[in-house]
Amino acid sequence: MTFEQFIRRKDFVVIPSLHRLIMWLAGFRVLPLGWLALSGWFVTTMMGVSGIDRPIYLVVCAWTAPGVIALVFGLLLRPRVLVQPDYPTRGAVGQGLTVHADLHNPGRFPQLSIGAGLYLLPLEIDPEPPSDVIAAIGPGESARFEIGLTPRRRGHYKMPGVVAFSTFPLHFFRTPAGGSDRWPLLVLPSFHTIHRIDIPIGTRYQPGGIALTSHVGESPEFIGNREYVPGDPIRHIDFRAWARLSKPAVREFQEEYYCRIALVLDTFTGKAEPPTPAGFPDFEAAVSLTAAVADALSRGEYLIDLFAAGPQLHVFRAGRHTAHLDNVLEILAGVGHTVDNPFERLAPALLEELRNISTVVCVFLDWDKRREHIVRAAAEAGCSVKVVVVRDEDTTESLSRAHHWTPHLQQVTVAAVTGGGVDTL
């Protein structure tokens, strides 16, 4: 943990105003040379506090003068530049992002020692080393800066805007020279591609399927004509065929059968302590594996229903196309863990859909009676079931006893998921 990350912790200072002051000073305002000058001034002041007649007083003045000069001249000659940023709106965990910022000098004088950066970022976002300060931006000229950052955890973030600053004259302090508004950033979960997933597949008739799936799934395609039978819907009468055959004829359509898969994410960590900036490793690995499974299924002819019960219940239906994977990843980006039993909310939503679901794929954090109840209910409803437990330790209930009624059950480690060791399921 860096010094800036340490002081940004909410439990570092109990007084909010003091916490904000320290964050402002250490995170943005004071540069390393400024801290050196302040430290020298403080030490020599403590040494010469007994009187001004001692020679150490001259050293105190020597440490004080540069800091005062830098602060006063920085404020008096405070520059003004216009900041025009280009922000990325989406990213993934562990993948570097770049913010481009154009700084324009609208004045009649050059602006000296100009730089730009992102400061006081969320703890889950790591900044890259800042770009170099340029010597000057001439009147009417512009300069482009590239600011790098790397997300460490998925989620929705309200990011601080780009801040332009000047370190003139002695590079002791940053003097604000302009800024931009805050901006949203969506960080999607990262995952390693699963090349083959072995799941039991079946199809079920979906009543109202065309209204349910729109352009997804087998639409009721025209397969031929036959002679009209009393009771056939009038809207199915083919008048062209009637005129050609000189007798009533109706169109026949293919019924709507397709494979609908429920993807269930377990969010029950049972951990009361707050997560690290990178989150709980097992839960983040489960989210990553769920994203990988959704990616593998999106390349096949399946309709995906995502069920996740965290602080809020998420139920989302995606179609059989890779474009729908983005919607699933957006849902997974915002799913949080829970310390309360979520299965009481998850089970009714899942059981209500089981009659139309062909296969249930569960990504669990443990195996116990509550999770077994959901899997048994799915199996008893005629659904094929596959269960993957993401856990390093032994499960609460033994997995071996469940293999006789659900053979598609396996356990993987957190390291295997995060390291790309899960190539097939």
N, C-alpha and C positions, 0 to 999 in steps of 0.2 A: 504494500500500500504506500503510495507516494504521500508527501507532506500535504499536498493540496487535497488529495482524497481523504486524508485523516481529518483535516479541519472541516471538510464538508459533511462529515457525519453529524446526524441530528443530535446525537448524544454527546458530542464533544463539549458544547457549552450549553448550560441550561438557560442562560439569558438570551432570548432571541436577538435583541438589538446588538449585543456584544458579538454574537455569532455572525451576524451579517457584516459587522465592521471587520472582523478578522478575515472573513471570506473575501471581502472587497480588497483589503490590504494585501493579503498573501496570494490571492488568486489572480489579481489583476494589477493593482496600483504600483506595488513596489517590485523593482527588479533586483537581481542578485547583488549588483554593486550598491544599490540603495540599502539592502539589508546589511551589507558589510559596513557601510557608513553609519547606519543606525546602531549596529552592534558596537562599533568602535566608540561612538559618542556615548552610549550607555555605560560601557565599561570605564572609560576615562572619567565620566561624570561621577560615577560611584567612587572612584579612587580620589577625586579632588573635591568631594562634597564638604570636607571639613573646613575648607577656606579657599579664598581666591588668591592668596599670596603664595601658594605653592606652585612650582614650575609646571605641574600637571595641568594647570588651568590653560596654558598655551596649547597643550595637546587637545584639550576639549574644544577650544576655538577652531583648531585645525580640522577637527572632525565635523564641526558644526557648519562651517562656512560653505563647503561644497554642497551639502544637502540643502541649505537655504537658497543658494544660488540656483540649483537645479529646480527646486520647487517654485520659486518666485518667477524665474524666467520662463519656466514651462507654462505657468498660468498666464503670464502677461502676453506671451507670444503663442497662445493656444491656437493651433491650426483648425481650419474648417474644411472638411472634404465630404463629398457625396459618396455614399456607399451603395453600390448596385450589386446585390448578391445573386448567385444562381445556386439554389439549394436542391439537393436530392431529396425526394419525398419518400423513397422506399430503400430499404437495405436488408441485409441478412446478418445474423450473428457471426462474428469473426471475419466478415468481409469489409475491407476498408472502403470508406466513402470520401469523396472530395467535394469541398465547397469552394466554388469560384467566386471571388469578390473583385469587382472593378472599383477602384478608388479614383475619383475625379476631383481635380482642383479647380473650383470655379472662380477663385480669386485672382488678384493681380500680382501676387507675390508667390515665390516658391514656398512649398511646405517641406520642412526639413525633418529627416529621421522618421519616416512614416512607415507604419506596419499595420497589420490587420490580423485578427484571430477570433476564436470562439473561447469564451471564458465562463467559468462556473457551470460547466456541463453537468448533467446528471451523472451519478456515480456509475451507472451502467454503461456510460459512453467514455471511451479512452481517447484523449486527444493525441494526435501525432506531434512530433517536435515542431515548434512554430517555424514559419518561414522567416527568412532574414529581413531585417529592416532595411529599406532602401534609403539612399542618402537624401533624395529630394524628389518632389513631383512639381514640375514647372507649371506656370500659369496656363490654364486651359488644357493641361495634359492629364492623362489617366495612366494608371498602373494596375496590373492584374496580380492578385494573390491567390494561391492555392492553399487551402486549409484542410488537412486530413484528420479523420477521426475513425475509430473502430468500435462498433457496438459490441458489447459483451453479453447482452441479454435482450431477448425479444420483448416487444411491447410497443405501446403508443407513447411518444414523447413530445413534449412541448419544448423545443430547443431554443436557447438564447440566440439572439441575432448576432451578426458579425459586428465587431467593434473595431473601428479604426482608431489609431493612437499615434502619438509622437513621443519619442524618447529624448528629444532635444531639451537641454544642451549636453548633459553629462551621462545620459543613459542610467540615471538613478531611478526615475519614476516613469510610468506610462501616463501620459495626459490624454484623455479622451478627445478624439477629433471628429467623431461622427459614428453613426450606428444604423442598424436596420431592425426591423420588427422581428418578433419571435416567429418560429415556423414549426410546422408539425413534421414529425419523422415516424414512419412506421417501420419497425424492425421485425422482419419475418424470422421464424425459426430456421436454422440451417439443418441440413440433413444430407446423408450419403445415400446415393441411389441404390435401391434394391432391384437387382436385375431379374430375380425370379421369386415369385411368391406363390406358394402352394396352398391354395384355399379350396375347400369344397364348394363347387359352383352348382347352382340350380336356377331355374327360372320359375316365376309365378305370374299368373294373370293379374294385371293391374286394372281394376275397374276405373274408368275415366282416365285411362293412361295418357291419352293425347293431351288432355287438359293439365295433367299432372306434370308431364315432362316436357311439354312444348316441342322443341325440335330434337329432344334427347330421347333415345330409345327407339324401338321399332314403331314407326308410325303406322296407322292402319292403311297400308298400301292396297291399291286396286289389283286384284288377282284374276278377275274374269267376270263373265256374265252368266246368268242362269235364268230360267223361266220364272216369271212372277208367280208367287204362291200367296194366296190370301193371308193377310196378316203381316206381310213384309212392309217395312216403313216406306211411305210414299217418297221420301226424300232420296231413297236408294234406286228409284226407277230410272233406268237409262233410256231416255226418249229417242236417242239416235239409234240404239239397238232395236227398240220397239218399231221404229219406222223401217229399219232394214229387214227385220224378221217378220214384220206384220203381226206380231203378238207381243204382249207385255214382257219386258225383261228387266231385271234388276242387277245392280252391281254387287259383287262380292268383295269383301275386304279381309285382310289378314288380321287376326286378333292380336292384341297387344301383350306380348309376353317378353319379359326381359329380366336380367339379374339385378336385383337391388340389394346392396350391401350396406349394413349398418357398421360404422366405425366408431367404437366406444372408447373414449379416453378417460382413464382414471386420474382424478385430481386430488384424491384423499391422501395427503402426506402424513397427517396426524402429528405434525411438528409445530410446537407452539413458538419456537424461537424464530426471529426474523431471518429471511434468506440473505445470503451474501449478494454483492452486486451482480454476480453471475447466476444467482438463483440456487435452488436445491438441485444438486447434480442428478439425482435419480428422476425427479420430476421433469427437468429440462430434457433429459435423455428420452423420457417417455413421450414428450411433445415432439422431439426430433424424430423418433421412430414412427409416431402417428403421421407426421408429415411425409416421411418416406413411403409409408404404406399407401397414403392417399396419392402420392405421385405415381407409384406402381399401378394402382387401380385406375388412375385417370388415363393411362395408356391402353387400357382394355375396354371392353364393351360392357361397362358396369355403370350403374347409377349409385352414387355414394350418399349416404345419410350420416352426418357427423353428429354424435352425441357427446357432450362434455358438460359435466356439472361441477363448476367451481363456485366462486362467490355468486355467479349467475349461471342459470341453465342455458346452454347453447344447443340448439337443434337446427341444423342446416342441411339442406339437400342440394347436392351438386350433380351436374350432369355428366354424361359420358364424353368428355372432351377435356383436353389439357387446359383450355382457357378457364375452366371452372376450378382448376387447382389453385389459382390465385385467390379465389374466394375462400377456399378452405384454409389456406395459409394465413389469410387475414384474420380469420376466426381464431386460429391457433396462436397467433401473435398476441391476442388479448386475453387468452384463457389463464386464469390465476389458480394457484393451489388453494386448498381449503383444509382447515383443521377439524371441521365438523363433517359428520357422515353425509355425503352428497347422494348416496344411493336411494334415499327415500324420495328425492326429487327426480333422480335419473330413471329409476325403475318404471314408474308409471308412464313417462314419455316414451320409453323404449317398448314396453309391453303393448302399448296402444298401437304400435306400428308393426308388431311382429307378424301379423297375418299376411302382410304384403311384402315382408322382407325375406330374401332367399338365404343370405349368409350374414353372420354376425362376426366381426373381427374385434376382439377386445385387447386393448393395451393397458395392462394393470401394473400397479406398483407393488402389489402383494397378492396373496391368495388366501382367503379366509371364507367364513360362512356367508358373509354378506355378498361378496363377489361371486361365490359359487351359486347363490340363489339366482342371480341375474342370468348366469350362464345356463343353469338348469332350465329356467323358464324359457329361454330362447330355444334350447334343444327340444323341450317338450312341445313347443309351438311348431315344430317341424323345420326349424332353421338349421342349416349347417353352421358350426361354430369353430372358430379358431381363436386361441388365447395365447398372448405373449406377455410374460411377466418380466418387467425390467427391474432387476433387484440383484444386489451383490451378495446379500446374506441369504440364509434359508428362509423360505416363506413361512408364514404363521401356521398354515395347514399344509400338509404334505401334498405335493403335486402328483405323486405316484398313485394315490388312491382315486384320482379323478380321471386317469388315463383310460379306464375301462368304459366310461360313458362319453368322454370327449377326447379322442385320440390326438386331435390337433392342438396340443398344448405344449409350450416350451418356455424356458427361462433363459434370458440373456443378461449379461452384465452391463453396467453403465459404460465401462471402458470399451466394450465391444460396439456399443451403439455410437458413442462419440468418436471412436477411432476408425469407423468404417468397416468394422469386422463383421457386421451383419449384412452379408451380401445376398443371402437367400433366406426366406422364411417358409 
